[in-house]
Amino acid sequence: MEQLIKEGPNGVAPAFASLFELAMQIERERFLGAGHYERTDDRRGYANGYKPKRLDTPAGTVTVRVPKSAGHADEPFYPQSLERGQRSARAIMLAVAEMYIKGVSTREVEAVMREFGIESLSSSQVSRAAALLDDELEAWRNRELGEIRYLILDARYEKMRSGGVVRDAAVLSAIGIGPDERRRVLGVSVALSEAEVHWRAFLESLVQRGMRGVQFIVSDDHAGLRAARRAVLGGAVWQRCQFHLAQNAIHHAPNAATRKRIGAQLRSVWNADTADKAQTELVTLVASYREAAPKLAAWLEDNIPEGLAVFALPEHHRRRMRTS
């Protein structure tokens, strides 16, 4: 969820701003005793437009329209949700990110509006907020992607409720880096597993949204992802995630002493200045285990080279593209 906030602001920030504005509009309607264009005998004044206000959020700066009112003798209207929303920005954005993945629900909408200080929403107000969120998030899900040079693919498992049953589901994610060198969340998909059919459908959906020009992919070596990547984006260079490689190496280590030192030894390979030096470090590392741990030596020799493709990139790009 934090990743969506940090690297997917093109979707989360506008949805946050739209909810913010809706909360303030509902507060103004309650203050005036009437909805927009609603005629009542008890209204305390009337809506008087909006003024823009820039807010700093975890997903960047957004501009919201703060509603104004006029025609009442007492103190002018000031939305308390403006301050509440700023204080709770991270919590609200996390909730929006969760709804991007799991879908918009009335329960979540009501919880988010409570963060703004808006309680006891009518069914029409809940529907209004849910529809607004649906529109914002759907537009982001289907936006045109364009040229993406580097692609980072990963999956994690989350608890999902389906048909009244809570189960583990795979959340597939894609982060892209375009010509401007900025990282962006391209898409997220919830699937039953990391099987090829799910990864393939996800990658094909990115291509259908206009993703093109992928030169370099970082991911782990899960069988389903590997097959889908080769089928859909087979022309791109592949970098096996160094973090996952290190974890796998630990599992192949024959004893506790080796497990403790193998990570540092691998870093001496990956932190080399050039591909040739990295290969030399790897040869030395493999040789050091050839007699004491032959199975580990064979595994290192077969697998670690897949984590060295990053040396083909410009030096200032390497550190960001070593892991998924």
C-alpha positions as CSV (number, residue, x, y, z in Angstrom):
1,M,0.0,0.0,0.0
2,E,2.8,2.4,0.9
3,Q,4.3,1.6,-2.6
4,L,1.1,2.8,-4.2
5,I,1.3,6.1,-2.3
6,K,4.9,6.6,-3.0
7,E,5.1,5.6,-6.6
8,G,1.6,5.8,-7.8
9,P,0.6,9.4,-7.0
10,N,-1.1,9.8,-10.4
11,G,-3.9,7.7,-9.1
12,V,-4.0,8.0,-5.3
13,A,-3.5,11.8,-5.1
14,P,-6.4,12.8,-7.4
15,A,-8.7,10.3,-5.6
16,F,-7.6,11.7,-2.3
17,A,-8.3,15.2,-3.5
18,S,-11.8,14.3,-4.8
19,L,-12.7,12.7,-1.5
20,F,-11.4,15.7,0.4
21,E,-13.6,18.0,-1.7
22,L,-16.6,15.8,-1.2
23,A,-16.1,15.8,2.6
24,M,-16.0,19.6,2.6
25,Q,-19.0,19.9,0.4
26,I,-21.0,17.6,2.6
27,E,-19.9,19.6,5.6
28,R,-21.1,22.8,3.9
29,E,-24.5,21.3,3.0
30,R,-24.9,20.4,6.7
31,F,-23.9,23.8,7.8
32,L,-26.3,25.5,5.4
33,G,-29.1,23.0,6.1
34,A,-29.5,22.3,2.3
35,G,-27.8,20.6,-0.5
36,H,-26.5,22.2,-3.7
37,Y,-29.4,24.0,-5.5
38,E,-31.9,22.6,-2.8
39,R,-34.6,25.0,-1.8
40,T,-35.7,24.8,1.9
41,D,-37.2,27.3,4.4
42,D,-34.6,26.4,7.0
43,R,-31.4,27.0,5.1
44,R,-28.9,29.3,6.8
45,G,-27.3,30.8,3.7
46,Y,-26.1,29.7,0.3
47,A,-23.1,28.2,-1.4
48,N,-20.7,30.8,-2.7
49,G,-18.2,29.0,-4.9
50,Y,-14.8,27.7,-4.0
51,K,-11.3,28.8,-3.4
52,P,-8.2,26.7,-4.3
53,K,-5.8,25.5,-1.7
54,R,-2.6,23.6,-2.2
55,L,-1.9,20.7,0.2
56,D,1.3,18.7,0.8
57,T,0.5,15.0,1.0
58,P,2.6,11.8,1.1
59,A,1.9,11.4,-2.6
60,G,2.9,15.0,-3.5
61,T,1.2,18.3,-3.6
62,V,-2.5,18.4,-4.6
63,T,-4.9,21.3,-5.1
64,V,-8.4,21.1,-3.6
65,R,-11.4,23.4,-4.0
66,V,-12.4,24.6,-0.5
67,P,-16.2,25.5,-0.5
68,K,-17.3,28.9,0.6
69,S,-20.7,30.2,1.8
70,A,-22.5,33.5,2.2
71,G,-25.8,34.9,3.3
72,H,-25.7,34.1,7.0
73,A,-25.2,36.5,9.9
74,D,-23.2,34.2,12.2
75,E,-19.6,33.2,11.8
76,P,-18.6,32.3,8.2
77,F,-18.4,28.6,7.3
78,Y,-15.0,26.9,7.7
79,P,-14.7,23.2,6.9
80,Q,-13.3,21.3,9.9
81,S,-12.6,18.4,7.5
82,L,-9.9,20.6,6.0
83,E,-7.7,20.2,9.1
84,R,-8.8,16.7,9.8
85,G,-8.0,15.6,6.3
86,Q,-4.5,17.1,6.4
87,R,-3.8,15.3,9.7
88,S,-5.1,12.0,8.5
89,A,-3.7,12.2,4.9
90,R,-1.5,9.1,5.1
91,A,-4.3,6.9,6.7
92,I,-6.8,8.1,4.0
93,M,-4.3,7.4,1.2
94,L,-3.6,4.0,2.5
95,A,-7.3,3.3,2.5
96,V,-7.6,4.6,-1.0
97,A,-4.7,2.4,-2.1
98,E,-6.4,-0.6,-0.5
99,M,-9.6,0.1,-2.4
100,Y,-7.6,0.4,-5.6
101,I,-6.5,-3.2,-5.0
102,K,-9.5,-4.8,-3.4
103,G,-12.4,-2.7,-4.8
104,V,-14.5,0.1,-3.4
105,S,-16.9,-0.9,-0.6
106,T,-19.5,1.1,1.4
107,R,-17.8,0.1,4.6
108,E,-14.4,1.4,3.5
109,V,-16.0,4.6,2.1
110,E,-17.7,5.3,5.5
111,A,-14.4,4.6,7.3
112,V,-12.5,7.0,5.1
113,M,-15.1,9.8,5.5
114,R,-14.9,9.4,9.3
115,E,-11.2,10.3,8.9
116,F,-12.4,13.6,7.6
117,G,-14.7,13.9,10.6
118,I,-17.9,13.2,8.6
119,E,-20.2,10.8,10.5
120,S,-23.6,9.4,9.9
121,L,-23.6,9.6,6.1
122,S,-26.9,9.0,4.3
123,S,-27.1,6.2,1.8
124,S,-27.1,8.7,-1.0
125,Q,-23.9,10.3,0.3
126,V,-22.2,7.0,0.7
127,S,-23.2,6.1,-2.9
128,R,-22.0,9.5,-4.1
129,A,-18.6,9.0,-2.5
130,A,-18.3,5.4,-3.7
131,A,-19.2,6.4,-7.3
132,L,-16.6,9.2,-7.2
133,L,-13.9,6.9,-6.0
134,D,-14.8,4.2,-8.5
135,D,-14.5,6.7,-11.3
136,E,-11.2,8.1,-10.2
137,L,-9.6,4.6,-9.6
138,E,-11.1,3.1,-12.8
139,A,-9.6,6.0,-14.8
140,W,-6.2,5.3,-13.2
141,R,-6.4,1.5,-13.8
142,N,-7.1,2.1,-17.5
143,R,-4.8,5.0,-18.2
144,E,-2.5,4.9,-21.2
145,L,1.0,3.8,-20.2
146,G,3.3,4.7,-23.2
147,E,7.0,4.1,-23.3
148,I,8.4,2.1,-20.3
149,R,12.1,1.3,-20.5
150,Y,12.5,-0.6,-17.2
151,L,9.9,-2.8,-15.6
152,I,10.0,-4.1,-12.0
153,L,7.6,-7.1,-11.3
154,D,6.8,-8.5,-7.9
155,A,4.0,-10.2,-6.0
156,R,3.0,-10.4,-2.4
157,Y,0.2,-12.2,-0.6
158,E,-2.6,-10.4,1.2
159,K,-5.7,-11.6,3.0
160,M,-8.8,-11.1,0.9
161,R,-12.5,-11.6,1.6
162,S,-14.3,-13.5,-1.2
163,G,-17.8,-14.9,-0.8
164,G,-17.7,-14.5,2.9
165,V,-14.4,-16.4,3.2
166,V,-11.0,-14.9,4.0
167,R,-8.2,-16.4,1.9
168,D,-4.7,-15.6,0.7
169,A,-4.5,-13.9,-2.7
170,A,-1.5,-13.0,-4.8
171,V,-1.2,-9.2,-5.5
172,L,0.8,-8.8,-8.7
173,S,2.4,-5.4,-9.2
174,A,4.3,-3.6,-11.9
175,I,6.4,-0.5,-11.5
176,G,7.7,1.2,-14.6
177,I,10.4,3.7,-15.3
178,G,10.0,5.8,-18.5
179,P,12.3,8.2,-20.4
180,D,11.9,10.8,-17.5
181,E,13.5,8.2,-15.1
182,R,10.6,8.4,-12.6
183,R,9.2,5.3,-11.0
184,R,5.5,4.8,-11.3
185,V,3.1,2.1,-10.4
186,L,1.7,0.9,-13.7
187,G,-0.8,-1.6,-12.4
188,V,-1.8,-4.0,-9.6
189,S,-3.8,-7.2,-10.1
190,V,-5.3,-9.6,-7.5
191,A,-5.1,-13.2,-8.5
192,L,-5.6,-16.6,-6.9
193,S,-1.9,-17.4,-7.3
194,E,1.3,-16.6,-9.2
195,A,0.5,-19.1,-11.9
196,E,1.5,-18.3,-15.4
197,V,-2.1,-17.7,-16.5
198,H,-2.5,-14.9,-14.0
199,W,0.9,-13.2,-14.7
200,R,0.3,-13.5,-18.4
201,A,-3.1,-11.9,-18.2
202,F,-1.6,-9.1,-16.1
203,L,1.4,-8.4,-18.4
204,E,-0.9,-8.5,-21.5
205,S,-3.2,-6.0,-19.9
206,L,-0.2,-3.6,-19.5
207,V,0.6,-4.1,-23.2
208,Q,-3.0,-3.5,-24.2
209,R,-2.8,-0.2,-22.3
210,G,0.0,1.0,-24.5
211,M,3.1,-0.1,-22.6
212,R,5.9,-0.3,-25.2
213,G,9.7,-0.2,-25.4
214,V,10.5,-2.4,-22.4
215,Q,14.2,-3.1,-22.5
216,F,15.0,-4.4,-19.0
217,I,12.9,-6.4,-16.4
218,V,13.7,-7.1,-12.8
219,S,11.8,-9.9,-11.0
220,D,12.3,-13.1,-9.0
221,D,12.4,-16.4,-10.7
222,H,9.0,-17.7,-9.9
223,A,8.0,-20.3,-12.6
224,G,4.7,-18.7,-13.5
225,L,6.2,-15.2,-13.8
226,R,9.2,-16.6,-15.8
227,A,6.9,-18.3,-18.4
228,A,4.6,-15.2,-18.7
229,R,7.6,-12.8,-19.0
230,R,9.1,-14.9,-21.8
231,A,5.8,-15.2,-23.6
232,V,4.8,-11.5,-23.4
233,L,8.0,-9.6,-23.1
234,G,10.6,-12.1,-24.4
235,G,12.8,-9.4,-26.1
236,A,13.7,-7.6,-22.8
237,V,16.8,-8.3,-20.8
238,W,16.0,-10.0,-17.5
239,Q,17.7,-9.3,-14.2
240,R,17.0,-11.8,-11.4
241,C,16.3,-10.0,-8.1
242,Q,19.4,-9.9,-6.0
243,F,17.5,-9.9,-2.8
244,H,15.6,-13.1,-3.7
245,L,18.9,-14.6,-4.9
246,A,20.5,-13.9,-1.5
247,Q,17.5,-15.5,0.3
248,N,17.8,-18.5,-1.9
249,A,21.5,-18.8,-1.3
250,I,20.9,-18.9,2.5
251,H,18.5,-21.8,2.0
252,H,21.2,-23.7,0.0
253,A,23.9,-23.1,2.6
254,P,24.8,-26.3,4.4
255,N,25.3,-24.9,7.9
256,A,24.7,-21.8,10.2
257,A,28.3,-20.5,9.7
258,T,27.8,-20.4,5.9
259,R,24.4,-18.9,6.2
260,K,25.8,-16.0,8.2
261,R,28.5,-15.1,5.8
262,I,27.0,-15.9,2.4
263,G,25.1,-12.5,2.2
264,A,28.3,-10.5,2.6
265,Q,30.1,-12.6,0.1
266,L,27.4,-12.1,-2.5
267,R,27.6,-8.4,-1.9
268,S,31.2,-8.4,-2.9
269,V,30.1,-9.8,-6.2
270,W,27.2,-7.4,-6.8
271,N,29.0,-4.3,-5.6
272,A,31.9,-4.8,-8.0
273,D,32.7,-1.8,-10.3
274,T,32.3,-3.7,-13.6
275,A,30.8,-6.9,-15.0
276,D,34.2,-8.4,-15.4
277,K,35.2,-7.7,-11.8
278,A,31.8,-9.2,-10.7
279,Q,32.5,-12.3,-12.7
280,T,36.0,-12.6,-11.2
281,E,34.5,-12.3,-7.6
282,L,31.9,-14.9,-8.5
283,V,34.6,-17.4,-9.7
284,T,36.5,-16.9,-6.5
285,L,33.4,-17.4,-4.4
286,V,32.4,-20.6,-6.2
287,A,35.9,-21.9,-5.8
288,S,35.9,-21.3,-2.1
289,Y,32.9,-23.7,-1.7
290,R,33.9,-26.3,-4.3
291,E,35.2,-28.7,-1.7
292,A,33.5,-27.7,1.5
293,A,30.0,-27.3,0.1
294,P,29.8,-28.6,-3.5
295,K,26.0,-28.3,-3.8
296,L,26.1,-24.7,-2.8
297,A,29.0,-24.0,-5.2
298,A,27.1,-25.6,-8.1
299,W,24.0,-23.5,-7.2
300,L,26.0,-20.3,-7.0
301,E,27.6,-21.0,-10.4
302,D,24.3,-21.7,-12.1
303,N,22.1,-19.0,-10.5
304,I,24.2,-15.9,-9.5
305,P,25.0,-14.9,-13.1
306,E,21.3,-14.2,-13.6
307,G,21.7,-11.4,-11.1
308,L,24.5,-9.7,-13.0
309,A,22.5,-8.4,-16.0
310,V,22.2,-5.1,-14.3
311,F,25.9,-4.3,-15.2
312,A,24.6,-3.7,-18.8
313,L,22.8,-0.6,-17.6
314,P,24.3,2.9,-17.1
315,E,26.1,3.0,-13.8
316,H,23.7,5.5,-12.2
317,H,20.8,3.2,-13.0
318,R,22.2,0.1,-11.5
319,R,21.5,0.4,-7.8
320,R,17.7,1.0,-8.4
321,M,17.4,-1.9,-10.7
322,R,19.1,-4.7,-8.7
323,T,16.1,-5.9,-6.9
324,S,12.3,-6.1,-7.3
